Amino acid sequence: MSSASARVWTLSIEQRDKLIHAAFEAKEHSYSPYSKFPVGAALLAADGTVFKGANIENASYGGTICAERTALVKAVSDGTKSFIALAVTTNVASAISPCGFCRQFIREFCAQDMPILLVPGDYNMTEEGIKETRMRGSSEVKGRVYSACCIRRLKCIIRNGQTYDSQRDS
């Protein structure tokens, strides 16, 4: 077993609360006029810095950048490449998982066993409702987990926690 695979990530209660609060703050700066689906992310660097990101949409859809990638791009472009945890939240009362593009970005810059906190939009600072996952073993997440990103590209919209095809059901 390599030392990288034996690493254990631990977040203090203070770090966890700070990260979750930062994700909610980031969501407030979302620019999502097309999907009406704000997403916030907060990335905790090894030095304790928190990088916030919100989804920023564009009419071209392909030019849209997800909250997770916004946070990562801000961090990496400032020279930070060592991270401890990521929190992601939306307005949906269910846990929301990063999309494929974001997972690839996370995989590029974060350890596979780094905690990713999937925070429901109605979270009230209790343990209940948060799903914790990692890039490795993400199939262990139980319950309904939707992708927060690239919803319009997939022509799929989430309303009140339900997924439907926008072309067929609109």
N, C-alpha and C positions, 0 to 999 in steps of 0.2 A: 504494500500500500504506500503510495507516495505521500509526502507531507502535505501536498495541496489537497488531496482527497480526504485527509484526516483532520483538516482545519475545521474548527467549530466557531460559528459566528454567534456572538451574544450581543444583544442590545439591552442597555439599561432601560428601565421604565421611562426615565427622563428622555433618553434618545428616541425611543419609540414614539412617545407622545409628541415630542418636538417635530419628528419627521411626519407624522400623521397630520398635525396642525399645519405644517408647511405645505403639504399636498392640498389641503382644503384652501389655503390662502392662494396657492398657484392657480387653482381652478377658477378663482374669481377673475383672473386675467385671461381666460380663454377667449379666443375669437372664433366663434362657431356659429355664424349666421346661417349656414346652409343646413347643417345637421341638427342644430339646436341641442347639441350633445357635448357639454363642457367636460373636460377632463383635466385633472391636476395631478402632477407627479412631484415628488421630492426625493432627491438622491443624497444620501449621507456619505461624504468623503471620509477617508481614513483620518484626516486631520481635524474632523469635526465640522467642517463647512457643509452647509446644506445648500444644494443647488435646486431651485424650483423650476418647473416647466409646465406650460399649459399647451393644449392643442391650439394650433393656429391654422385655420382653414383658408383655402383659396378656391376661387370659382373653377379652376382647372382640375380640382380634386387631386390630381397627381402632385400638385405643389403643396398639398396640406402636410403639415408636420405634426406628429403626435406629441403628447405631453412628455412621455418617457424620453423620446429622442431629443426634445427641446432641452430637457434637464441635462442629458448626457452631452449634447453639443456644447452647451454653456460651460460645463465642467471641463471637458477635454480642450476646448478652445482657450480656456484660461490656464491650461497646463496641468490639470488634475486628472489622474488616471488610476487612482486607487480608491475603491468604494467599499462601504460596509453594508448598506441596505438601501432599498428603494420602496417608496410607498406610492400607490396609485389610487385615485378616487374619482367618482363621477357623481351624478345625481341619482343614479339607479340604486335601489335598496339591496341589490345583489352584488356580490364580488365581481369585479370586472378584470379580465386578464389582458395583458399586453398582446398586440397583434403580432403577426409574423415579422414584419419589418422591425418593430421594436425589440422583439425577442432576439433578432440577429444583432442589433446594436448592443443589447445587454450582453449577449454572448461574446461580442467583440471586446468589450471594455470591463466586464465584471466577471468575478469567479462564478463558476456554475453552481456553487453551493451558497451563494450570497442570498440572504432572505429578501423576498419581494412580498411586501404587505399589500394585499388586495382589499381595500377599505370600502365598505358600502357607503353610499351617499348619506344614509341616515345614522351613521356611526355616532355614538355619544360618549366616546372615551371609556368604554368598557371593553373587555376582551371579546364579547359576543359579536359575532358577525364578521370578524376579520378572517380572511383566508391567508395563510402564509404558504408560499411556494418557493421554489428555486428553479433555476434553468434545468438542472438535473433533477428528475423526479417530479416534474410538474404534473404528471398524471395522478399524483397523490391528492390533488385538490379535489374535495368532494363538493357536491351540490352543483347548482347551475352557475357556470362561469362563462361570461360572454366576453368577446373581444371588444375593447373600447375604441380601438383605432380602425381606421380605414372602413368604417361602416358604409359610407357612401360609395366607395369604390366597389364594395361587395354588393351594392344595391340592397342593403339590408338595414333596417332601422329598428331600434329598440324603443318601445313605448310602454311605460309602466311595467318594466321587467319582462315584457313579451317580445319575441323576435318575429318579424314578419317580412316578407318580400315586398319591397316598395313598388316594384313594377306590377306585381300581381294584385296586391291588396290595397292600393291607394285609390 
